[in-house]
Amino acid sequence: MQIKRARERIVVDIPIVVTTVLDSLEGTIVDLSEGGAQVVGCALPARSQCQIDLEGYTVFGTVQWSEEDRMGIRFPYLLSEGPLYERLEMARAARRTPAAFQPRPATGPIPGGFGRRIG
């Protein structure tokens, strides 16, 4: 059974620091929406209060669920500004852009030249 969510989660890769009263942990946000985030690479107990720190900006949250090396954090206020929100908007824009218009990594000259089949 799949849960219907109020906000669309977007796949991202954002390294962050999760801070509690007692500890600071490094993790990575792997999916994000205005209402919350899934963090991998660290975990806190469910119902823990924490903050996500990114580029000098802090977002508060509550751990909703936790597994061995990942957790879901719910934000008490919807994201509407700051670097985390900007990264969410950039990921959304990249998702909407057709693949033909997305920049490709530079890998050097194309083997065989332009328009030639490699067989």
C-alpha positions as CSV (number, residue, x, y, z in Angstrom):
1,M,0.0,0.0,0.0
2,Q,1.4,3.4,-1.0
3,I,0.8,6.4,1.2
4,K,-0.7,9.5,-0.5
5,R,1.5,12.4,0.5
6,A,0.4,16.1,0.6
7,R,3.6,17.2,-1.0
8,E,5.7,15.6,-3.7
9,R,9.1,14.3,-2.6
10,I,12.0,15.1,-4.8
11,V,15.2,13.0,-5.1
12,V,18.2,15.1,-4.0
13,D,21.7,14.5,-2.7
14,I,22.5,17.2,-0.1
15,P,25.2,16.7,2.6
16,I,24.0,18.2,5.9
17,V,24.7,18.2,9.6
18,V,21.9,17.1,11.9
19,T,22.2,18.5,15.4
20,T,20.5,17.6,18.7
21,V,21.1,18.9,22.2
22,L,23.8,16.2,22.7
23,D,25.2,15.4,19.3
24,S,26.0,16.5,15.8
25,L,25.8,13.9,13.0
26,E,26.7,14.1,9.3
27,G,24.2,12.8,6.9
28,T,22.8,13.2,3.4
29,I,19.2,14.2,2.4
30,V,18.1,11.8,-0.3
31,D,14.5,13.1,-0.7
32,L,13.0,16.4,0.2
33,S,9.7,18.3,0.2
34,E,8.6,21.5,1.8
35,G,7.3,19.4,4.7
36,G,10.2,17.0,5.5
37,A,13.2,15.1,4.4
38,Q,14.7,11.6,4.4
39,V,18.2,11.5,5.7
40,V,20.7,8.6,5.3
41,G,24.0,8.0,6.9
42,C,22.8,8.7,10.5
43,A,19.8,8.1,12.7
44,L,18.1,9.4,15.8
45,P,15.3,7.9,17.9
46,A,11.8,8.6,16.7
47,R,10.2,11.8,18.2
48,S,13.7,13.3,18.7
49,Q,13.8,17.1,18.1
50,C,16.7,18.1,15.9
51,Q,17.9,20.8,13.5
52,I,19.3,20.5,10.0
53,D,22.2,22.8,9.3
54,L,23.2,23.8,5.8
55,E,25.3,26.8,4.8
56,G,24.7,28.6,8.0
57,Y,20.9,28.2,7.8
58,T,19.0,26.1,10.3
59,V,15.7,24.1,9.8
60,F,14.1,22.5,12.8
61,G,12.4,19.1,12.7
62,T,11.1,16.1,14.5
63,V,12.2,12.6,13.7
64,Q,9.0,10.7,12.5
65,W,10.6,7.3,11.9
66,S,14.1,5.8,12.2
67,E,16.0,2.8,11.0
68,E,19.6,1.7,11.5
69,D,21.2,4.2,9.1
70,R,18.3,6.5,7.9
71,M,15.4,8.5,9.3
72,G,12.5,10.7,8.2
73,I,12.3,14.2,9.6
74,R,9.2,16.3,9.5
75,F,9.5,20.1,9.5
76,P,7.1,22.0,11.8
77,Y,6.9,24.8,9.2
78,L,7.0,24.4,5.5
79,L,10.2,25.3,3.7
80,S,9.8,28.6,1.9
81,E,13.3,30.2,1.9
82,G,16.9,29.5,2.6
83,P,19.5,27.2,0.9
84,L,17.5,24.0,1.5
85,Y,14.5,25.4,-0.2
86,E,16.7,26.7,-3.1
87,R,18.1,23.2,-3.6
88,L,14.6,21.8,-3.6
89,E,13.5,24.3,-6.3
90,M,16.7,23.5,-8.4
91,A,16.0,19.8,-8.2
92,R,12.4,20.4,-9.2
93,A,13.5,22.5,-12.2
94,A,16.0,19.9,-13.3
95,R,13.3,17.2,-13.1
96,R,11.0,19.3,-15.4
97,T,13.7,20.1,-17.9
98,P,13.7,17.6,-20.9
99,A,16.9,15.5,-21.0
100,A,17.8,17.0,-24.4
101,F,18.3,20.4,-22.7
102,Q,20.2,19.3,-19.6
103,P,24.0,19.8,-19.7
104,R,26.0,16.7,-20.4
105,P,29.3,16.0,-18.6
106,A,32.4,16.7,-20.7
107,T,33.9,13.4,-21.6
108,G,36.2,14.5,-24.4
109,P,35.8,13.9,-28.1
110,I,33.2,11.4,-29.3
111,P,34.9,8.2,-30.5
112,G,34.5,7.8,-34.3
113,G,33.6,11.4,-34.8
114,F,30.3,13.1,-35.3
115,G,27.5,11.1,-36.9
116,R,29.5,7.8,-37.3
117,R,28.2,4.6,-35.9
118,I,30.5,2.5,-33.7
119,G,30.2,-1.1,-34.6
